[in-house]
């Protein structure tokens, strides 16, 4: 078949989080349905149109998006690109300023402007395509965004300004989308939202995540369902009962907690305390034995004293999270915390991050050592050289630990499950051999 000329191609570049990945997949689904030649994040050569889906969350992510925009503006000057369109969170947040500063860009669109973006390319938005996407993840797992926006008032976060208020997607649409993904070979769904726990409040007048999980668990072909981004305050406890009831709902929960010191939690407007959070974690572990808990924290929030930081560090050592990430505080305009004095030097923030991660590395190493000799169910994600790389139900794609299997003499198919005996363990990864297909 003769290749289409590069000038006819539309290239989509995605920056930032899994929510942006999902949005790009929806965009490309619409473009493909219109019979356009679309590619995603491939090594740039030339294209008729480049669409950049930007991130505007924190300073580093914003700079990466701006650098990409500038690179594509230069490519346009050189004749490698005819048009450059920008969408996503950065564009939503700074559209007017960016339009003045980078006039080479043909047009700017916000996070809710998909129909207008498509129209600018000569494509009509098709409502009947809801749930159909062009996956950019490996074909055996996919993100499923169950809601948009956020009603929380966390003082450090600009997401509500960029994504708007919380809007749940109808349950029937989500189940239909899950069934469609399963028919394409997807075996793992990673549920994402700004806050999973708010699901249903607007549509059904109650927190309805448990009922959604009940329905998704019944979709034939879906072997794992994973929960990302659950806010701790007001967590719906019936979710834990549903998790216990269904084998295909992973004993895994991503619950960003941000800090442990009460004064900092109050300044962050998190609506909780260290004592309440500790009780919540204890409840998770009591009701779902063996659950893997992932959290994220922030170091260097305005006013964070050495005592506040030490309290968080001691708490991390006590809580023994299975997975943990920590970020330096980013002073974001148009947030409540922007009024505060960003008084922690960057080098202090980074040193505090490293101290927490040193504690976490030891916890992770000890937890992994306890897995030596066990046989675990592993989903094979990819092959690299002489190795297969996979994950257990306690590990989310792209952010968590992996299981590394020496390939010679072993057989596995990407996207399938295998029972793997763990022979060695490092700080983050496990090493094993396949015992049998799962």
N, C-alpha and C positions, 0 to 999 in steps of 0.2 A: 504494500500500500504506500502510495506517495505521501511523504510527510508534508504537513501544512507549513507554509512559510512562517518564519518567526514573527513577522509583522502582524499576523492574524492572532497570535497567541496572547492570552491573558495570564499574567503571572500574579499569584496571590502570595504575599509575604506576611507571616503571622508573628507578632511579638507578644510576649507576656504569658498569661496564665492559660489554664485549660478552658476557661470560659471563652477566651478569645479563639482558641483552637476550634471549639464548637461553632462559634459564629462564622468562622472562615469556612468550615465544612458546609454550613447551611448556604452561605453565599455561593460556594462552588457548585453545590447541588442545583441551585437555580440557573447558574451559567451553563452547566452541562445539559440541563433540560432544554435550554435554548440552542443546543447544538454548537456551542462555542468551545474552542480549544483552550482548556484551562489547566495550568500546572501550579504546584504549590511548593514554595521554598526550595526549588531546585537551584543548582549553581547558576547564577545569572549570566545569560549570554545576551539575548535581546528579546524584546517582546513588543507587541503593539500597545498593550496597556499593562501597567503595574498597579496593583491595589495593595496598599500597605495597611494592615490591621494593627493599630498601635496600642501600646500600653501607657497609661498615665498614672500608675499607682504610686511609685516612689521615685526618688531622684535618679537612681541608676537606670531604672527601666525607662524613664522619660528620655534620658540622654541617649540610650540605645535606639529608641524609636526615632528621635531627632536625627541621629547620625544616619540611620537608614533612609530617612526622607531626603536628607541632603545628598546622599550617594545616588539615589534615584533621580534627583533633580539634575545632578551632574551628568548622569547617563542620558537624560533627555537632551541636554545641551549637545552631547556628543552624537546624537542621532540614533542611539541604541533603543530608545523608547519613544513612542509617540505621545503617550499620555500617562500621567501619574495621578492616581486618586488616593486619598488618605481617609481612613475611617477609624473607628474604635475609640478607646477611652481618651487618649491624648488629644485627638481631634475634637471630641466632645467638650473637653475641658478648656482647650486653648485655641479653638478654631479661628476666632477673629484675629488674635495676635499672630498666629502662624500664617494666616493668609497674607498679612502685610509683610511679614519677614521673609517668606519663601514664595514669592509670586510665581515661580516656575511651576508650582503644583497646579494642576488643572481644576481640581475641586476638592472640597473637604466635606466629610459626612460624620455625623455623630453615631452614637451606639444604637439609636432607634431609627436610622435612616436607610435601612436596606432597600425599600421600594424605590426611594429617590436615587440611590447609588445605581441600582440596576437600570433605571430609566435613563441615566446619563450614558449608559453603555448601549442603549437601544433595546433593553430587555424588559418585559413586563413581569412584575412580581406575581408568582403563581401560588395562591393560597392552598391549592390542592397538594402542593409538594411538602406541606408541613410534615416533618418526621423523616424526610428523605435528604440525605447528605452525601457528599463525597468524602469518605473517611481519609484522614491523614495519619491516623494511628495505624499500627499493625492490624491486620484484618480481624484478629481474634478478640480485640477489646476496643471499647468505645466509651467516650464520655456522654452522659445523658444529663443535660441541663434541665432541672425541674422547675426553676423559677428564675426571674430576672430582678435585679435591683435589691435594695436593702432599706429597712426601716430603722435599723439600729443607729444609735447616736455616738458611737465610739469617737473620742475626741481626736484621734490621730488619723482617721480614715476619710478619704475624699470619695470613696466609692459611691455613696448616695448622690453626690453631685454629678458623677459621670454615668451612672447606671440607672438613676431614678429610684422611685419607691418600689417596694417589694410587689411583684406580680407573679402569682403561681400559674403554671401551665395546667390546663385541664387534665385530669387523671386519664381519661380515655385517650387523649392525644399521646400521652407518655407511654401508655401500654401499647398502643398501635405502633409507635416508633420503636419500642423495644422489640416487638415481634418482627418488625421489618429488619432491624439490625440482626436479630437471630437468624432470619432467613438468609442473610448475607454471610453467615459464618461467625458472627460475633458471639463469644462465649462469656465475656466478662463486661459488665456495665459498671462504670464508675459514676455514681450520682454526684453532681456538682450543683452549686448555687452559691450566692453570697452567704446564705444561711439556710441550710436544709430544714432546720427546726421550725421555721416560719411557714413551711409549706402548708397550704390549704386555708390559712386564716382569712384570706381575702375571698376565696371562692366558696369555701365550705363552712366558714365561721368557726373553725376549730383547727388545731394543729393536727394535720392529717397524714403525716409522714408514714405512720405505721400502716394505715390502710393502703397507701400507695405501694409500700413494700410488699404487702400481701398480694396485690395484683401483679406486680412485677415478678415476684417469686414464682408465679404460675405460668410464666411465659416459657414455652418449650424451647430448649436449646440454650437458655441462659444458665450457666453453671455457677457463676460468681456475681454477686451484687455487692458493691463496696460504697461506703458512705464517706463523703468528704465535706469538710467545712460545716460542722455543727456548732452552733453557739451554745455556751454552757448555761446561760441564764434561761430558765423556762424549758429546759430540755424535756421532750415528751417521753416519759418512762415506758410507755407501751411499746416504743420502738425496740426496747431490750427483749420484751416477750416475743415479739415478731422475729427478732434475730435468733432467738433460741428455737423457735418453731420450725424455721426453714433452713435446711442444710446449705442452700445456695446463697444465703445472705452471709457474707464473710463476718467472722468475729473480729471486726476491725472498725475503728472509728477515728476519724481525723477531727479533732476538737481544739481549735486554736484558743489558747488560754491567755497568752500575752504577758502575764506577770503574776507574781505571788504576793507582793507587798501590798497591804491594804491601802496605804496612801497613794500608791501609784495606780492601783486598780480604780480607785475613786477618781483620780485625775484623768484616767483613760475613759471614764464613764462606762465601765463594764457592768455595773449593776450587780456585783458580787464581791465576795471576800475570799481570802485564802482558806478560811475554815469551811465555807460553803463549797468551794471548789474541791477541797480535799474530800469532803463527804461525798460529793458527786462521783469522784474517781473511785472511791471505795465501793459505792453502790454499783457502778459499772462492773467492777471486778467480782463483786459478790453475785450479781444477777447473771453475768455472762462469764463464767470461769474460763480463763485462757484468752480473754479478749486482748487484742493488740491495740494500744492507744498511741496515736500520733498527735503531737502538739507543736505549736509554734509560739515563740516568745519574742519580746522586743527588749533590747538592752539600750540604756542611755536615754530613756524618756526624760523630758524636762523635769528637773528637780529630783531625779533618782540619786539618792545618797548611797554611800558605800554600804550603809546598813540595809537599805532597800535591796541593793544588789545581792548582798550576802544572804539575805533572807530568801531571795529567789534561788540562789545557787544551792543552799541547804535543802530547800523544798524539792528541787529537781533530784537531788541525791536521794531524798526520802521517797519520792513518788515513783522513781524508776520507770519512766516512760519507755515504751518499746522503741518508739521513733521520735526524734525531736529535731526541730530546726530553730535557729535563733537569728534575728536580723538586727542590725543597728537602726535606731530610730531615725526616720527621715522627716524633716520639718516641712510639712506640706501646707501651702497657702490654701485659704478657704476652708480650713479645718478649725475646730474649737481650740486644739492644742497650739495652733500657730500664734495665738495670743500670748503663749507662755515663752519664757526665755529658754532658747535651745542652748542650755548652759553646760552640757557635757561635751568635752572635746572629742573629736572623732577618734583620736588614738585611744582614748579611754573606753569609748563605746566598743571599738574593735577588740581591745584587750578583754573586756567583759564577755564578749561573744566567745572568744577563745577559751576563757575559763569555764564557761558553761559547757562548751563542746568537749572539753577535756573530761569533765565529769560524765557526760553522756557517752563518750567513747568507751569508757571503762564499764559503764552499765551495759552497753550494747555487746561488748566483748564477753562479759560474764553471761549474759543471756544466750549468746550464740554458743558458748562452750557447753552450756546445758543441753544443747540440741545434738551434740555429737553422739552418734549411735542410734539416733531416732530415724524413722522412715517417714518422710513427709510428702504430701501431694503437691506437685509443682507444675505450674503452667509454663510451658516452654515459649519464651518470647522471641528468641533469635539465635543464630549461630554466628560465632566469631572465631575464625581460624579453626583450631582444634577443639573448640569448646561450644557447648550449648549453654545458653544463659536463660534462667527462668526465675519464677517467683513463687512463694507460698501464699496462702490466703492472708497472711499477716503483712504483706508487702504490696504497696500500690505501685503501679508503673511510673517510672521516670523519677521518683523521689525517694524510694525506700531500698532496702537491702535486696540482694540477688543471690540466687543459687547457681553456682558455676559447676558444670559437669564436663569432665574430660571426654571428648567425643570419640577418639579411636576405640573401636570395639563396642561402642554404645549406639543405640538407635533411638532417635526421637524425631518427631515431626513438629515443626513450628506451629503453634496454636493448639497443640494437644497437651493433655495432662500426662504426667508420669510419676510413679512412686520412686522417690530418690532417697537412698540411705546417706545420711550426713556423716562424712569421715573426718572432716577438718572444719575449723571455723576461725575467721578473723574478727576484726572489730565490727565490720559491717556485713561481710559476705560469708556464705556457707559454701562448702565444697563437698560434692557427693557423687555417687554412682547410681545409675538407673537400676532399680530392682525389677520393675515391670511397668507396663503401661497402666495408667490409672483407670 
